[in-house]
Amino acid sequence: MKSLLLITILIMLITLPLSSQSIEKFSIDSGGASTTVNGIQIVYTTGEVVVQEISTSTISVSEGFINPSTNSALSIEDNPFSQFNITIYPNPTKQYINISTDLELTKIELYDVLGKQIFQSKLVDNPINLSTFEIGVYFLRLYKNDQSIVKRVIIE
């Protein structure tokens, strides 16, 4: 009986590495970029697990899982709202927020942290009732025609 158990354990130990998992290179990240200088390409992403990989001959060094597609959501464009004073108060809030700005806003939208739109209004009247939403962090997108800016709102 002991020899049968020993043989079973040995077979499992020998075949286990043959059926192990492999890691594919992809990432679910929040951003990143790629640049090439003097023939050297540097690719980085943020919000990922770090796994070191080193190659030789043509020098290939990786830290983490690399996704070949680029995320165009990140940019350094001039913000058309930067010259205007926009204040959301009280923030954090328990029930209501007020928006103070010189702009004539055309629409507001509220998003949860997963990016799901949970509120929209074309009438931007103060105060805005948020008492029906759960405690958490939200993102308020303020529109003036086709341009927008996002502000963080915390509901306590």
C-alpha positions in Angstrom: 0.0 0.0 0.0 2.8 2.4 0.9 4.6 1.6 -2.4 1.4 2.4 -4.4 1.1 5.7 -2.6 4.8 6.5 -3.2 4.5 5.7 -6.9 1.4 7.9 -7.2 3.1 10.8 -5.5 6.2 10.4 -7.8 4.1 10.4 -10.9 2.3 13.5 -9.8 5.6 15.3 -9.0 7.0 14.3 -12.4 3.9 15.3 -14.5 2.9 18.4 -12.5 5.6 20.8 -14.1 4.4 19.6 -17.5 0.9 21.0 -17.0 1.9 24.2 -15.3 0.5 27.6 -16.3 2.2 30.0 -18.6 2.0 33.8 -18.5 1.0 35.7 -21.6 2.1 39.3 -22.2 -0.9 41.6 -21.9 -2.0 44.2 -19.4 -5.0 45.9 -18.0 -3.5 49.2 -17.2 -4.5 52.8 -16.7 -2.0 54.3 -19.1 1.4 54.4 -20.5 3.4 55.3 -23.5 6.2 54.3 -25.9 9.2 56.3 -27.2 12.2 55.5 -29.3 15.5 57.4 -28.9 18.7 56.5 -30.9 17.2 53.1 -31.9 16.3 52.2 -28.3 12.6 51.7 -27.6 11.2 52.3 -24.2 7.6 51.2 -23.4 5.9 51.6 -20.1 2.5 51.2 -18.6 1.1 52.1 -15.2 -1.0 50.0 -12.8 0.4 46.6 -13.5 2.1 43.6 -11.9 5.9 43.7 -12.3 7.6 40.7 -13.9 11.2 41.1 -14.9 12.4 39.8 -18.3 16.0 40.2 -19.7 17.2 39.3 -23.1 20.5 39.5 -24.9 21.9 40.3 -28.3 19.5 43.1 -29.3 18.8 44.1 -25.7 15.2 43.6 -24.6 14.3 44.4 -21.0 10.7 44.3 -19.8 9.2 45.1 -16.4 5.6 43.9 -16.3 3.1 42.8 -19.0 3.3 44.9 -22.1 0.2 45.5 -24.4 1.1 46.5 -27.9 -1.8 48.8 -28.3 -1.7 52.4 -27.0 -4.2 54.2 -24.8 -5.0 57.5 -26.5 -7.0 58.7 -23.4 -3.9 60.3 -21.9 -2.8 63.6 -23.4 -1.2 66.9 -22.6 -3.5 69.1 -24.5 -4.3 72.6 -23.2 -7.4 72.6 -21.0 -9.9 75.2 -22.2 -11.3 75.5 -18.7 -7.9 76.3 -17.0 -8.5 80.0 -17.2 -11.8 79.8 -15.4 -12.4 79.4 -11.7 -14.5 76.3 -11.1 -15.4 75.3 -7.5 -17.4 72.3 -6.3 -18.6 72.7 -2.7 -19.0 71.3 -0.1 -16.7 68.5 -1.1 -16.9 66.0 0.6 -20.6 66.2 0.8 -23.5 64.3 2.4 -26.4 65.5 0.3 -25.9 68.5 -2.0 -23.1 70.1 -4.0 -23.0 73.6 -5.6 -21.0 74.5 -8.7 -19.5 78.0 -8.7 -18.0 79.1 -12.0 -18.0 82.0 -14.5 -18.8 79.6 -17.3 -22.3 79.0 -18.6 -22.4 75.2 -18.3 -24.6 73.3 -20.8 -24.6 69.9 -19.2 -23.3 67.9 -16.2 -22.7 64.2 -15.9 -21.8 62.1 -12.8 -19.8 58.9 -13.1 -18.9 56.2 -10.5 -15.3 54.9 -10.2 -16.0 52.2 -12.7 -16.9 54.8 -15.4 -20.6 54.2 -15.4 -22.7 57.3 -15.9 -25.2 57.5 -13.0 -26.6 61.0 -13.4 -27.0 63.6 -16.2 -28.6 67.0 -16.4 -28.8 69.7 -19.0 -30.2 72.1 -16.3 -27.3 73.1 -14.1 -29.0 74.6 -11.1 -27.6 74.8 -7.6 -27.8 73.0 -5.4 -27.5 69.5 -7.0 -29.0 66.7 -4.9 -26.6 63.7 -4.5 -28.3 62.2 -1.5 -29.6 59.2 -3.5 -26.1 58.0 -4.3 -23.9 55.7 -2.1 -20.9 56.8 -0.1 -17.9 56.9 -2.4 -15.8 58.8 -4.9 -17.4 60.1 -8.1 -16.4 62.1 -11.1 -18.4 65.1 -12.2 -18.0 66.1 -15.9 -18.9 69.7 -16.6 -19.7 70.7 -20.2 -19.7 74.0 -22.0 -20.9 73.0 -25.4 -18.6 70.3 -26.7 -15.7 71.0 -24.3 -15.6 69.4 -20.8 -13.6 69.1 -17.6 -13.8 66.5 -14.9 -13.8 67.2 -11.2 -13.8 64.7 -8.3 -16.7 64.6 -5.9 -16.7 62.7 -2.6 -20.0 61.6 -1.0 -19.8 60.8 2.7 
